[in-house]
């Protein structure tokens, strides 16, 4: 575990304090979770960008073609 001195505008501090209290957690935990969520979102976007760059349009279209126009089930089919 390490420490990092964080400087933030008073308005953000007050908002974080309010939200953390409403969530019955500490500001530290609020910041840790917020940072983890941001890192996760950015790494997920990077993962999908990489996958998209290495994808093949023909293979994707072939997969969609297998779905066909009757892909949606009717309510009757769901109940079987």
N, C-alpha and C positions, 0 to 999 in steps of 0.2 A: 504494500500500500504506500502511496506517496501523497504529498501535499502539493497544492497549487494555489497560489494567491490569485483570486479572481476579482477583477475590477469590472463593475457593471453599473449602469445608470440606476439611480435611486428608484425610478419607476419600475424597472425590471425586478429589482430586489423586493420591492413591496408586493408586486404581483406574484413572484415566486413564493414569498412568505405566505401570502393569502392562500394560494393554491395548495401548497404543502400542508398547511394547517387544515384545510378542507378535506384533504386526502389522508389526514391523520399520520403524517410522516414528517421527517425533518427536511430542511432546505437542502442539506447535503445529499440526502437520498433523492430528492427531487432533481437536483442537478445531475447526479450520477445517471439516473434513469433517462433524463432528457438527452444527455450526451450519448448514451448507449443507443437510444432510438435514432438519433441523427446519424451515427456511425452505421447502424444497420441499414437505414434508408439509402445512404450513399453507396455502401458496398453492394446492396441489392441492385441498385441502378447500374452500377459498374458491371455486375455479373450478367445482367440481361443485355447490356450493350455488347459485351463480349460474345454472348450467345447469338445475338442478332447478327453480329458481324461475321460469325462463322457458319451461320445457317445457310441453307440452300432453298431458294424459293420454290424450285420444282418439287422438292421433297415435302415442303409444307403444303403445297397445292394438292399433291397426291394424298396426303392425310385428310385434307378437307374434302376431297372428292369421295373418299371412303365413307364420310359421314352421310352424304346424300341429302336429298330434299325431305326425307321422311324421318329426320333425326328427332324431331320433337314428338314426345309421346302424348297421346290424348289422356284425359283423366281416367278413362276406362282402362287403358293399358297400364296406368300406374297402379290401379287397384288389384291387378291380377297377381 
